[in-house]
Amino acid sequence: MGFLDGITEIKSSADSGGAYMKLQPGANQFRIVGSGDDGGFIQGMLGWSENAEGKRQPHRWKIGADAPMSFEDRPKEFFAMLVWNYKESKIQILELTQTGLKGELMALANDTEDWGDPRKFDLTITKSGEKMETRYAMTPKPPKKRSDEINDAVKATKVNLSALFDGGDPFGDAPAPAPAPVQEPVQEEAGNEEEPF
């Protein structure tokens, strides 16, 4: 009998089904499916304020532009990207503000010898702890071809991440989807044929 035999993972319906991927405790596996070239990856600044009802609301603006207002807490740089969330089996927006996670993603993308384009492999962010003790760790998976399910979802999804800068709905204000970029093959062991991603 294995250690996890008889254990069933229960999805929380309160945290699922939305347009945004929320990092849950434990492993969060995803595949980045957008890039800066196709509008599926943006970078900016994020500040929070309270509206008239006392609810927190985000304000985003482009790097180098003036902040729309002053904020009680210091604004943070963010990356927003289109991802395939394996747990939800759908395309969502993942927004990262954690300096360590952004740095790890950039290090993988810049390591062209071993990793390179992060759309060619899955990533897992493991979340542990709570509140001020929350910790995140990013782990890349070996490169592999994207599934037909993911490719079909990418083709069918219209998203305009730039709408975030105007407080709009990226899925509601989206132009027609851009054609999927041709991805370079990954070098396999000798004797194996190369497969495009």
Salt bridges, closest charged atoms under 4 A:
GLU9 OE2 - LYS87 NZ 2.89
ASP15 OD1 - LYS22 NZ 3.55
GLU77 OE1 - LYS102 NZ 3.00
GLU95 OE2 - ARG60 NE 2.75
ASP117 OD2 - ARG119 NH2 2.60
ASP122 OD1 - ARG31 NE 2.71
ASP122 OD2 - LYS144 NZ 3.47
GLU133 OE1 - ARG135 NH2 3.95
